[in-house]
Amino acid sequence: MPYTLTYSQRALRDLKALPHHDRERILLALEGIATEPLTFIHKLEGSPLFSFRVGNFRILLDVHRQSLVILVIGIGHRKNIYHRV
């Protein structure tokens, strides 16, 4: 059963700031992991959040397994995104 993707306001703002081709690639990748996300994401140390890699970008996720929801918290370049957690 696929998970439902939801986006925080911050994630939507982050997506809007990206170039069109990067935005499309990230959205396609997120749709692709919705069926089985736990095989593609990595748990962040010392945090309840997960990270998903798409090229040089990292996507911070909060996965709710009981309700089958993936909340996209933020999207950014790999060198900057972890400072915002």
C-alpha distance (Angstrom), angle and dihedral (degrees) to the residues before:
residue distance angle dihedral
M1 . . .
P2 3.82 . .
Y3 3.77 123.7 .
T4 3.80 121.0 -121.4
L5 3.80 115.6 -117.6
T6 3.80 117.4 -138.9
Y7 3.80 126.3 177.5
S8 3.78 129.3 -145.3
Q9 3.81 119.1 -135.8
R10 3.79 88.7 -107.1
A11 3.81 92.0 53.3
L12 3.80 91.1 50.1
R13 3.80 90.0 50.1
D14 3.82 90.2 48.4
L15 3.81 91.2 50.5
K16 3.77 92.8 48.9
A17 3.81 90.7 53.7
L18 3.83 93.1 55.7
P19 3.80 125.3 90.3
H20 3.80 113.6 -95.3
H21 3.83 96.7 -108.5
D22 3.83 92.6 50.6
R23 3.80 91.3 46.5
E24 3.81 91.8 52.2
R25 3.81 92.3 47.2
I26 3.81 92.0 50.9
L27 3.81 93.9 47.2
L28 3.82 91.7 49.5
A29 3.80 91.1 48.9
L30 3.81 91.8 50.1
E31 3.80 91.4 50.1
G32 3.81 88.3 49.6
I33 3.80 95.0 57.0
A34 3.81 94.7 46.5
T35 3.80 92.5 93.8
E36 3.83 97.3 53.1
P37 3.82 110.8 3.4
L38 3.79 99.2 163.6
T39 3.81 91.7 70.7
F40 3.83 93.0 57.0
I41 3.80 104.9 37.7
H42 3.79 132.8 73.8
K43 3.80 128.0 -143.2
L44 3.80 115.1 -119.5
E45 3.79 114.7 -126.8
G46 3.79 113.6 -108.8
S47 3.80 93.1 5.9
P48 3.81 136.8 87.2
L49 3.83 89.0 -132.8
F50 3.78 131.0 98.2
S51 3.79 131.6 -142.5
F52 3.80 127.4 -139.4
R53 3.81 121.5 -166.3
V54 3.80 123.7 -140.3
G55 3.80 109.1 169.7
N56 3.80 108.6 -62.4
F57 3.79 91.5 -17.3
R58 3.78 127.5 91.2
I59 3.77 125.0 -156.4
L60 3.79 119.4 -154.7
L61 3.78 112.9 -143.7
D62 3.78 138.6 -174.4
V63 3.81 109.7 -155.3
H64 3.80 120.2 -157.5
R65 3.80 104.7 -165.1
Q66 3.80 97.8 -175.9
S67 3.81 94.9 54.5
L68 3.85 95.1 31.9
V69 3.81 94.4 -124.3
I70 3.80 129.1 142.3
L71 3.80 112.3 -160.7
V72 3.80 112.8 -159.7
I73 3.81 105.0 -144.3
G74 3.81 102.6 178.8
I75 3.78 144.5 -17.9
G76 3.78 126.5 -150.3
H77 3.76 149.7 128.9
R78 3.78 114.1 -61.0
K79 3.81 93.8 -114.1
N80 3.83 94.1 55.4
I81 3.79 110.0 28.6
Y82 3.80 99.3 77.1
H83 3.81 92.9 55.7
R84 3.80 88.8 63.4
V85 3.81 95.6 58.5
